[in-house]
Amino acid sequence: MDRLDAFKAIAAQAGRGELAFPTNIDASMKLQRALNDDNCHIDLAAKLVQADPLLAARTVAIANSVAYNRSGMEISSVKTAVQRLGVRTLQSLVASVIVRQLSSKIRNPLLKAKSNQLWQHTAHVAALAQVIARRVSHVDPDTAMFAGIVHEVGGFYMLSQAEAYPEVMDGDPEDWVTHGEVQIGRGVLQKLMIPENVMKSVEAMWEGLRALPPENLGDTLLLANDLSPIASPLHSRPGATSMSAASTIDFAIGDGTLASIMEESAEEVKSLTSALLH
């Protein structure tokens, strides 16, 4: 089997919903479904979060990040953290746990290193998307962070399957963009029941077309991806903004500029990224 056949095999499984998820994802997906219920109360959400030690710790960390802790008052209670963040932000945190669980069974050191870099990239994009949404494009910040967390979920799944399909790591890296990313990514996003508006923003990223200043969720995600100081280890998208060129992206926003806003928001981005990574 060559690399393209391996991508096609994984994509076919994804298209049929026959995804080989680690067993520890089941509980996280049940929690995600519960949080997706419009009748999910904050008290119930807090109880569900407390049942997962990793999620509980991450929830408190995010609640204490600069982006969410405007008062500077640090908290240690999961219930108080849930009340501060709200159910929609919790959905993003559960998604981050699911994404990390996808790579939990990877043992190969090279694949593990790629997975770790991909998560660093993901955390930076999610934090940047949250701030850009709130300060620049004025789309919902929680949705933007959620989109940032899941935008490379197909890549995580591909890496999790690379020991069963070692051919995916051979050949031209651009094969992932052409033959794997969209087909596998769409199947994984659908299996995880990602909302349609977030799906569309990720698909916009695959297409690579955006407006500056950003006007919608897809534009926000693309700009966050370009501004991330950590690149995806999977590919260099044709036409993508280079790391050096990304530092020159600037435009007027009201009385300020993108550069000035990102400089003002640097501590928020750093704090939120750190909370997502640990």
N, C-alpha and C positions, 0 to 999 in steps of 0.2 A: 504494500500500500504506500503510495506517495503522499506528499503533504496535502495536495488538493483533495485527494480521496479521503484523507483523514478529516479535513475540514468538512467535507460533504457528509461524512458519516456522523460527525458530532452535530452538524446543523440539522440533519434529518431526524436525529433523536430529539433535538430541541424543538423542532417543528411539530413532532408528535407528542410533545410534553413528556417524553421518556427521559427525564434528566436524572443523572446519577448524583443526587445531593447527599452529602454526609448526613447521618441520622440525627446529629445534634441540631440540624436546621429545622426539623419538624416542630419543636417547641417554639422556636422563634417565629416561624410562619403562623402558628396558631395565635401567638401574641399579636402579630401584625394584623391578622384578620379581626381580632377582638378590638384593636385600636381603630380599625377602619369602620367599625360599627358606629353610626351616628349617635347611638344611645349610650356609648361608652362614657361613663362618668369619671371624673378625675380620681375619685376615691378608688374605683375599680382599677383604673390605670395604675395607680400607685401600688396596689396589691400585686398586680401582674408583674410590674417592674421589680418589686422586692424579691420575687421568686427567682430572679435571674441575677446572681451576684455580679457578673460582668456588666450587664446592662445597668444595674443599680449604681455601680461605681461610675460608669460613663455618664449617666444621667446627672449625678451630683457634680461631676467635673464640668459638664457643659453648662449647668445652671450657674456655676461659679465663674465661668469664663467672662471676659470683659464684654463680649457681645450680648450676653443675657443678664449680667449682674451690674446694672446701671448704678445701683445704690452703693456698691462696694461692700455690701454686707454678706460675708461668707456664710454658707449654710452647709449642714452635714446630714440633714434629714431627707430621705428619699421622697417622702410625701410632699415636703416643702419644695423640693426640686421639681417634682412633677407639676405642682401648682404654678411654679414660676415659668416653666417651659410650655405647658399645655400639651394636649394630645397630639397635635400636628407635628410638633418638634420631636415628640417621642417616636412617631412613625419613622422619622429620619434616623433616629438612634437605633431602632430595631433593624432598619435596613442596613445600617453600618455593621451591626453584629452579624447579620446574614451574609453580607459580602465577605467579611473576614472568615466566617465559618466555611465558605466555599474553598478556601485555600488551606484549611486546617489539616487536611490529610496529605499535603505535599511533603515529600521527604527528600527529593532530589535537591542538593544545595543550589544548583544553578536556577532551577525553577522556583525555589524558595526565595532566592535573592530577587528574581523578577517580580514575584508576588509581593514582596515587601516594598519594592520600589513603586509598584503599581498602587499599593495602598497609600504610600506617602503622597503620590500624585493625586489620588482620589481625595484625600483629606484636605490638601491645599485647594483643589478645585471647589470642593464643597464649602469651605470657609470663605473663599473669595466670592463664590456665587451668592452666598448669603449677604455679604456686605455690598456687593455690586447691586443686588436686587433692592436692598433697602436704601442705598445712597444714590444710585445712578438710574437704573431702569424702572424702579418703582413697581416691580412685580412682587408677588408674595415671597418674602425672604425664606420662610420655612420650606416652601415648595422648591425654591431655588437650591437650598442646601440638600434637600432630598434628591433632586435631580443630579447634583454633583456627586452624591454618594453612590448612585446606581449607574452613572454614565459609562463605567467600564466593567459592569458586572459580567458581560459576555466574555471579556478578557480573563477575568478571574475564573470563570467556569472553564474556559479553554485550558488555562494553566493547570486546573485541577484534574483535567483529563489527559494531560500530556504524558503521564507515565503509562497510561493504557494506549495512547496514540502518540508515541514518541516522534512520529514524522512531523507533527505540527511545529516542532522547533527547528526543523531543517529548512533550507532554501531561503528564498528572498523574503525579508520581513514584510514587504508590501503585499505579499499573498494574504496576510491577515486582513488587511483593509479590503482587498478585492474579493476574497472568497470566504472569509470567516466572520468578520466583525458584525455585519448587518444580519446575516442569517442566524448565527448563534446568539448574538445579542438580543434580537427580537424574541427568539424562543424563550430565553431565560427571563427576560422582562415580563413576558406574558405569564410564565409559570409563577412568577413572584407576585402576580396581580398588581403590577405597577399602574397607577392611574393614567388615563389616556393623555392628559395634558403633559405629563412628565415623559411618557413614551414619545410624544411628538417632539419634545425639546431635545431628547437624545437622538432621534432620527434627524433633526435639523443639524445636529453636530456631525453626524455621519455624512451629511450632504456638504457641510463646510461653508454654507452661505450665511452671512450675517450682516446686520446693519450696525453702523457706528454713528452716533451713540446707540447702545442696545435698546431695542424697543419691546422685546418680548422675552419669554423664558428661554427660548432657544438661543437668542442673541446673548443673553446673560451667561448661559452655560459656555458658549463658545469663547466669550471674552475671558471668563474665569479660567478656562483651559489654556488659553494663550498666555495669561499672566502667571500661571503656576510656575514656581521656580524649580519644580521637579517634573521632568517630562515622563510620559508613559514609556515604559521599556519595550512595548510591543511593536511600535511602528513610528515612523515619521510621516504623517499624513501628507499626501501631495498637496502643495499649495498652502500648507499650514504655516503659521507665523513662527519664525525661528526664535530661539531663546533671546538672541541679541536684538532682533527686531521688536520683540514683545516689549522690551524696556522703553521703546520709543513711542508706543501707542499712547496717544493723548488727544483729548478733545474738550471743548467747553461744556460745562454743565452748570447752568444758572450763572452764579457769580464766581464759580470756581472752575477747576479742570479735573479730569480723571486723575492726573498725577497728584494733585493736591489732596483730593479726596482719599486716594489710596495711601498717601503718606499719613494723613490724619487717622486712617483706619488701620494702620499697620499693627498696632497692639491688639486690636480686636481680632484681626486675621490670625496673628500669631497665637493668641490665647485659644481661639476656637480650633485651630489646626492641632495644637498640642493636646487639647481635650479629646479630639477625635482619634488621635494616634495612640493614646495610652489607655 
